[in-house]
């Protein structure tokens, strides 16, 4: 260097710890550690700082970074704590291990392979067995923006888990599976909720929500180096036309005030480049009707624009998944989301694709091609039907509870107010437990933002309370009612000696191509078979109640005879008032709907499937035939009644 820019560096003594400035930083860190150990009065901080990793999470927030935040490599870390089910035990833990190892997640479309700290092929069965009695399970998805630059994710994940063990100061029992089935390579990690000594592992919320992500970002930055200015600009340029939430959108959200963004010209080259990128993104948002240009430098963002972008991103993922699994799908064909709460009639269709709604919670969706050619995306809570299965999407009208009607009636008589005292005055014979149940209901609705309560404990009940309660019930429903009508699709349906979904199809409701065209042909063949076998007359097209009963009985008898021959047990039909103890052994898909096979050492019976029965699969229960159907209880007359 020369001229006025010359300088002479002054080096400290060897071993110098940094002088008074370094001392200030160390004192600041010591104070933060002491504050964490003493605890904080805030309720949020108490819950956030409880468990292992509390100090590591807090230190990650205050520790100076080697590079500016925008230069750090970006990593998304999603976490979820799965609780042990009171009904199925650790079944959901085992199912999630199997789920992340499913077919099609490797680069070549092969089944996922689990690995751990030492083995590239870990014993997933042994891991399931070790965790079967755990109280909870930690689930993580780690997705680095530049993961495609790593030839193998395993060393990177092992290093991350070593760092996590260092932060938590304990050894973890974990397995991981790398997924390459999306445009972004990512890793699923499952950590048992147990310490090495057998006690429950508790991880601080701060660490789960922020500490692990910061460690992952730092590790990725150490591996690949900080992001260069060119990389940052290139990445932001690639985000301009994306129909999903991007980092540029998050920047716009920070710059906006009441959804208004003002981008005045700057005096720097970098500032103008940045401004130009933001304006280009705003123009794309305007093309999506999410933004409006008010003047040269001012823009207005539509209310709820971020939620709309997030939904567009999810729909984009669905469309790409459907296109990959359903080769005959037209990419321009619209895919609508099925809402059982507003549907007017059932819809029959064929499952053409399936994907993950929430991979941490193992909830799924299926794409269904209906008879009229429409394609529906349907959320499924459990028992996901396979691709090719014929299913029936059933409407489900959410309704307010009886407690809601009671609350609305009492409030209407008292100026839109409800309290325990007001309830007692209106209904003096009601017990305190009954009144408290109404209070708990209002508390749940208050947390959902449907009602409000003042300091004296009086609730304000609006005129739309029942509608608010109905919407709350609709949001609580997980998955749509999906009934499997033919597990193997159209195969064998035309000549089936049982009730078939084809028996109820009106040819006029089908189109002449795709699934509708196939069903139209199968229906004609089915009519010929039914006439040939005497179930229909020469000119009849609809089965009589007698013919339907005959087909149903023949199917049940065939199932019962096959089971009796294979197991040596006797079939026991349940008459009105009869009950039977046994194990819910398996689910049977039949023409008359889903049946449960309940058996013991000597006998077995078949009962209509009811919502929630899958929770008792493989467990002892008692079934009893009543006038309205079949009731069941877990544990031979003990436990949860349905």
N, C-alpha and C positions, 0 to 999 in steps of 0.2 A: 504494500500500500504506500501511497505517497501524499505529499502536501499536508493539508489540514487533517487528513484522515489517519495520520500515523498515530499509533498508540503503543504503549509498552505494558504487557500483562504483568501483574504482580501475583506470583504464586505463593500460596501459603506453605507453612511448614509441613513436612511429611507427617501424615497421621492426623492433620487438622480436621476436626469434625464439622467444620463449616461456620464456626464463630457464632455470634449472637443471633444471626438470622436462622441458622439451623436450630439453635436452641429454642427459639420461639415456636418453630414448627413442632419440635418434639414436645414442648410444653402443651401446645394445643392438642396434640394427639393424646397425651397423658390425661388431660382434662376430659376429653371425649370418652376415653376408656373408663375413667372413674365415674362419669355421669351414667354410662350404660350399666355399670356394676351396681350403682346405687339405685337404679330404676328411675323412671320418669313419671310424673303425676298424670300425664295425659293418658286416657284410656286407650287411644289408638296406639301410642308408643308402647304401652305395656304389652298389648297383644302382639304388636309387630316385633318387639324385642325379646319375646319369650322363646326359649329353645336354642338349639345349637346354631351357630352362624350369626347370632345377633351382633356381636362385636365386629366380625368380619364384614357383615353387610354394612354396618355404619362406617367402618374404616374405608370401605370401597367408595363411599359417597364423598368423603373428605380428603382422600388420598390424591395428591396432585398427579395428573396424567402426564405421561411422557410426551404426548402429542395433543394438539387441539382436538376437541370433541369431533369436529367434522372430518378430521383426518383418520379417526379410528375406524377399523373394519367393523361392519355392522352385522350383528348376530341377533336373531329372534329366539328367545327362550320362552316356551309356554310350560306352565306347571299346573298340576292338579293333584289334590290329595283324595284318593279313592278310599271310602270307608267300607269296612266289613259289613255286609248285609246281615240284618237280624234274622232274615228268613233263609237266604241261600248260603250264608256263611262266606267262605272265601271263594265261592264260585266265580264271582265277577273278577277276582284277581287272576284266576287261571284263564278265564276267557280272554282277558286283555293280553296276556302273554301269547296265546294262540293267535289273537287278532294281528298283532304287529309282525308275526311270523307268517302271515298269509301268503298265498301265491301271488306272483306278479309284481313284487316290490323290488327285486334285484334288477340290475341293468339289462340282463337277458330275459327278464320276465319270469325268472325262477322264484321259488319260495324263499322267504326271508330266512337268514341265518343269524342266530343269536350268538353273541360273544360276550366275554367278561374281561376282567383285568389280565387274565393269563391265557385263556384259550380262545382261538378263533372260531371254534364250534363248541359253545358252552352247552351244558346239559340243562335244557329248558325244563325238562320234566322234574329234575331234582330241585330246580329253583321254585317251580310251582309247589312242590311238596313242602319245601322249607317255609314258604310264605302262606300256606293254606290256613294257618291259625292266627296270622297277624291281625292286629286291630285296624291297620291302615296300610296304604301303599302309595308311594310317591311316583308320579308319572311326569316325564319331561319330553318335550320335543325341542331339539336344538337344530336351528336352521341358519347357517352362515350364508351371507349374501354371496361370498366368493367360494362356496364349498366345491363348486365344479372345478376349481383350480387345484384341488387336492386329489391326488390319484387314489388315495385310500383314506377313508374317514376314521378307521379304527385307531391308529396311533393318536390322532387328534382327540378323539373321544376319551381314550384312556388317560391322556394327559389332563384333560378337563376334569375327569373323575378323581384323579390324584389330587388336583388342586382343590376340588370340593371337599375331599377327605381332610386336607390340610386346614381348610377354612372351618370345617365342622369339628375338627379335632377328634375324629372317630373313624373307624373302618366301616365301609359301606358294603352291603351285599347287593350287587346290581348285575343286570344284564342289559345289553343294547342290541338294536337291530337297525341297520342302515337301510333307508328307503330311497329308491331312484325311480319311483313310479309317477313322479310329478316333474314339472319343469325345474324344480329346485331340490337338489339332494338334501336330505335331512336325516336325523337320527332320533329314534325313539329309545328312551332310557327308562327303565323301571328300577326303583330302589325300594328294597324291603323296609317296612316301618319298624325295624328292630335294631337295637344296639347289639354289639358283640356279646354282651352279658345277658341278653334276652329281654331287657327292658324296652319300653316303647321309645322309638326315635322321634324326637320332636325338633323340627327345623323352624327357625324364626321366619316370620312372614317377610320381613325385610330382605332376607337372603333369597327366599323363593321368588320374590317379585323383582328384585333388582341386583342383589349381590352376585348370583350365579351368572346373570347376563353380563355384568361388568367384567367378571373373570373371563367369560367366553370371548368377549370383544378384545380384551387385552391379549389373550392367547392367540387369537386369529391375527391381530396386528403384529405380534412378535413373530409369527410364522411367515406372513407374507409381506411384512413391512407396512408402514402407514399408507393410506390412500394418497396418491398424488393429485395435484390440482386437475390434471388432465383426466384422470380416472373419475374424479368427482363430477366434472362437467359432462363427461361422456355418459355416466350413469343417470344424471339428471336429464340429459337430452333424451335418453331412452324412455324415460318415464312420461314424457310429454303427452303421448297419445294413449296411455293406458287407461282402461275403463275400470279402475280400482283405486283404492286409497294409496297414495305414494308419499315419499318423503317431501316432495315439493308441496303436496297438499297440506301436510302437517306444518310446513313453513307458512303457507298462506293462512292457516288457522291461527298461528301465533301472531301474524301481522294484522289480522282483521280485528275490527271493533264493531260489535253489533252487526256482524256479517258484511261490513264495508271494508274494502281494501283500497288503499291509495298508494300508487307506485310512482312517485315523483322521479324525474331524471336525476342522475348522479353525476359527479365530476370525475369518477374513476373508471378505468377500463373494466376492471373486475366488477364494479358495481353495475355497469351497464349490461355486461354479460348476464349477470344474475337477474337483473330486472327484465331483460329480454326473455329469459327462460320462464320467469313467472308469468309474463304476459302471454307467452305461447300456451302455457298450461291453462290460463284463464280462458283463452279462446277455445280450447278444447272443452273445458267445462261448460262454456256457453253453448257449444254444439250439442252437449248432452242436456241442455236446459237446466243446468245447475248454477249458472252465473249469468249476469247481465252487465254489459258495459254502460256506465252512466255518463262518462266523459273520457277524455283522452287518457287520464291517469287514474280514474276511479271506477271500481267494479263493485257490484252487489252480489253476494253469494246467497243462494236460495236457502230458506230454513230447512234444516235436516239434510244438507248437501253431503255431509260426511257419512251419515247413515246410508244414504242412497248410493254413494260410491262403494261403500263396503258391501252392500247387497249386490251391486253390479259385479264386484270382484268374485263374490261367491257364485253368482250365476255363470260367470266366465269359466270358473273351475268346473262347474257342472257340465257345461257345454263341451269343454275339452275332454272330460272323462267319458261322456256319452259318445263322442266322436271316436274315441279310441276303442271302446268296447262294442259299439253297434256300427258295423261296417256299412250298413245300408242307410244310415241316418243322413238326412239332408242337413248340412251345417246351417242352412238358412231357416230351418224349421223351428218355430218358436217352441220353447219348453216352459210351460206354466207350472206354478207351484200349487199343489193341491191343498185346499183348506177345507177340512172336514166340517168345520163349524158353519160354513156358508153354503156347502153343497146341497143341492135339492134332491138328487137321486144317486143311487149307486152307479159305479162305472166299472165295466169289465175291460181288462187289458192284459198285455203281456209284458213281463219284466224284460227290459232290453239292456239295462246297465245298472250298476250300483256303485256308490261311492261313500266317502266318509263325511258325515255332517260335523262331528266333533271327535277327532281321533283320540283325544285324551279320555273322553267318556265312552268311547266305542259306540257312539250313536251313528246310524247309517241313513242313507236315502236310497231310493230306487227310482229309476225312470220307467214309466209305464206307457206303452203305446196302446191307446184305447181303440175300440171298434170303429169310432168315427174319424180316426186318424190323428186326433190330438195326442200330444205327449205331455205327461204329467210328472213332475218331480214330487215324490212323496217321502216325508220323514217317517222312519220306522224305528220304534223303540226297541223291539227285540224280535227274534225269530225272522231274520231277514230272508225272504224267499229267493231262490236261486234265479239266475238269468234263464229266461225261457219259460218260467212258470206263469200260469194264467192266474191272475188275482182279481179280486173284487174290492174296489175302494168304497168304503161305506161312509155315509154322512154321519156326523156326530154333532148334535146340537148342544152346545154348552148352555146350562141353565143355572140361575141363582139357586142357592140352597134354601131349605125351609127356614133356616135361621135368618137368612137375608130378608125373606118376606115378613117375618115377625118384626125384625128391626125396622123395616120400611113402614109397616103398619103403625107401630108405636110412635115412630118419629113423625108420621103424618098427622097424628093426633096431638103432637106436642111441639108444633112450630119447627119441625125439621131437626129436633134434638133427641138424643138418646143417652141415657146414663143408667147405672144400676138402680138408682132411686126412682127414676122415671119408669123403668121397667116394672119395678115392684108395685108402683102405684097403678100401672095399667093392668098388670097380671099378678095380683097378690098371691095366687096359689102356686106360682112357679118356684121351684127350689133354687137355692143359691148356686148349686152346681150347674143347673140349666141356664141361669142368667150369666154365670161366668163363661159358659161355652159361647154365648153371644158376644161377650166382651173379647174373648180370644179371637173370634172371627173378625171383629172390627180392628183388632191390633194387626192382624195379617193384612187386611185391606189398607190400613194406614201405611204400613211399610211399602205397599205397592203404590201409594199416592192416590188412592181412591177416596179416602175420607180424612178428616182432621179431628183433633181432640184438643180442647183447651186445658189450661192448668188445673181447673177444678174437676177434670174428668168427664166433662160433657162433650159428647160427640156431635159434630155437625153432619147431618145426613141430607144430601142434596136430592132434588127431585129425580135425578137420573141414577140414584143409588143402585137399583136393581140391574140396570144396564152395565154399570161399573162392575158389579159383582159377577155378571155373566162374562164380561171380558176378562176378568181375573181368572175365572174358571177355565176359559178358553186358552189363556196363556199357560196355565199349569199343565194342560194336557201334553204328554210327551209322545209324539208319534201318532200317526193316523191309524184308524182301524183298517187293517189290510187282511182280508180273508183269502187264503190260497184255495182256488177252485180246481186246479190241476197242476200238481207239482212238476210233471214232465211235459207240460204244454199240451199241444193238441194230440200228441201221440196216444193212440188207442181210445180216444174219446168217442169216436163215432160208433164203435161196437162195444161200448162199456156196459156190462150188466150191473149198472148202478146208476144213480142220479148223476147227471153231467151238467156242467154249466151250459152246454149246447142246448139243453132242453128249454132254457129260458131266453134264448137269443131270438130277437126279432130281426129277420133279414133286412128289413127296411132301415134299421139303425146302423148298418155296417156300410163301409165304403168298399169299392171293388178292387182295392189294392192293399198291399201291406198285410198287417194282421187282420184287418176287417175282411179283406178278400179271402184269406185262408179260412177264417171262421165261417164265411158264407158257404164255401164249398163243403166244409166239415158238417155244417148244419144240415145240408141237403142229404149227405150220406147218412147222418144220424137218423133223419126221418125215415129213410128207407129201411134201416136196421130195426127201428122200433115197430114199424108196420110188419116187417117180416117175422118178428118174434111175438106179435100179438099184443104189444103194449098200446098200439095206436090202430084205429080203424083206417080204411083206405083213404078217406078224405080228411082225417083228423090231423092237426098240427100241434095241439097242446095236450100234454098228459093230464089225465083225470086224477083226482086225489087217490083213487084206488090203485091206479097204475104207479103213481109215485110211491105209495106205501109199499107196494110189492117190490119195486126196485130197491128201496131202502132196506127192506127186510132181507132180500137176497144178498145185498152187499154185507150187512152185518153178519149174516150166517156164514158167508164165505170167510170173513176175517176171523170169526170165532173158531171155525173148524180148523183153519190153518194154524192158529195159535195153539189150539188143543193138541193137534198132532205133533207140533214141534216141541211142546213143553210137558205134555202129559197131564196138564191141569184141566179142570172142568170149567166150562163157561157158566157164569151165574148172572142171568139177567136180574136187574133190580126192579122190583115192583114198588108200588106206592107204599112208603113207610119203611122199606127195607134199607139197611145200612151194612157197610162192609169195611173192614180194616185191611189195609195193604199198602204197598209201595206204588207211587206213581212212576211207572216204569218207562213209558215213552209216549210220544205224540204220534197220532195216526192222522194222515190227511185223507179224507174220504169224500165221496160225492155229496154227502149230506152235511159236510163241514168237518171241522177238526174234532177228533175224539181223543180222550185220555185213556190209556190202558192201566188199570189198577189191579195189582195181583198180589197174592201171597203164595205160600208153598203149595196149596191144594187147589185154589180157585182163582179166577180172574173175572173182571167185568169191564165193560166199555161205557164211558160216561161222556156226555157232551162237554166240550171244552169251554171253560169260563175264563174271563179276564183275570190274570194274576196267578193262574194255576201253574204256569211255568216256573214260578218261584219254588214250588214244591217238588219239582222233577227230581226223582231219585230218593225222595224222603217218604217216611211213613205218614199216612194220613187216613182219615175216615171220610167216606162218602155216604150220603143218605139221599134217597129219592123222596122228593116232596111234590106237592101238586104243581108248583111253579117251575120245577126242574130238579137239579141236583145241587145240594150243599156239600161243602167239603171243609174239613178242619185238619190242620197239620198235627202230627204227633198223636195219632189214635185218640181223637176226641179232645186233645189239649192243644192250645196255641191259638193261632189267628184263624178266625172263622170267616168264611166267604159265602 
